[in-house]
Amino acid sequence: MPQLNLPLCKYEYEPEINFKPQMMTDVHSKAVRSYNMSQIKGRDTRPEILVRKFLFSKGFRYKLNVKSLPGKPDIVLPKYKTVIFINGCFWHGHQGCPYFVVPKTRTEWWLDKINGTILRDKTEHNALAGLGWRVLVIWECQLKATQRELTLANLNRTLNTDTGSMKILANKDRPF
């Protein structure tokens, strides 16, 4: 997989498995926490929609959550042979991010869950790279108001360059 110079769209580090981030006491009751967790969506999240609107406004056309690809990427740009994952900092264990704090209750369970997600992400990204796809990761914190413009500009620049010798597949050869 070719290395991209994307400090805001690609992993800035090699994800570590089994790390121990800072801890935080839960400020909600068990019932309130349960309700809050039940309201978290897995797709069509605000960060995803923000990136999709940006891509569409720049003329990029994409597919969503393609099931035939490893990891079911959030956004697939077949013309550019590129997939984009928009990761939540908490759920995907964004190291060094202030939005990633492990809950104080059931700490071991959360660490197992988040470490499993990190391992699964790495496996899926390697599988996609092995299939010839360029994998980009955008973290939720990079889409906050202070960094959004720079992150989206980097994404646009990355998609418009760095295609190198990637072969664009004909419609009949696409895996989806």
C-alpha positions, 0 to 999 in steps of 0.5 A: 500500500503506498504511503500517503502524506496525510497527517489528518486523514491517515493513521498518524501512528501504528495502532497499539493493541492493549493500551491503557488510556486515562480513566473517567468516572461515569456521571450518569446513572445506569438507566441514563447511560443505557438510554444514551448508548442505545441512541448511538447510530452505526451509520449516517452519523453527523461526521459521515454526512458532513464528509459526504456532503463535502465530497458531493459538492466537490464532484466526487461520486461514491457508494455507501457501506459496500458490504462486499468489501472488508470492513464495510467502508463508510464511503467507497470511491470506485473511480479512485479505488479509495475507501474512507472510514470515518471513525468515532474517537471513542469507539475506535480508540483514538490514542491521544485524543481528548474525546477518547476516555475509557469509562470508570465502570466495567473498565476491563470490558470496555478495554477488551471491546475497544482493543478488539475494534482496533485489531479488527480495523487493522485487519480490515485495512490490511485486507483492503490494501491487499485488494488494491484499495487505498484506505483513508481514515478520518477521525471524528475529532478532525471534523470538529469546527476547529480542524474541519476545513483543514481536514476536508482540504487535505482529503480533497487534495489527497483524492485529486493527487497520489493516484499514482499508477492505480488502475481504474477498473472497468464497471464489469470488473468492480467487486460491487 
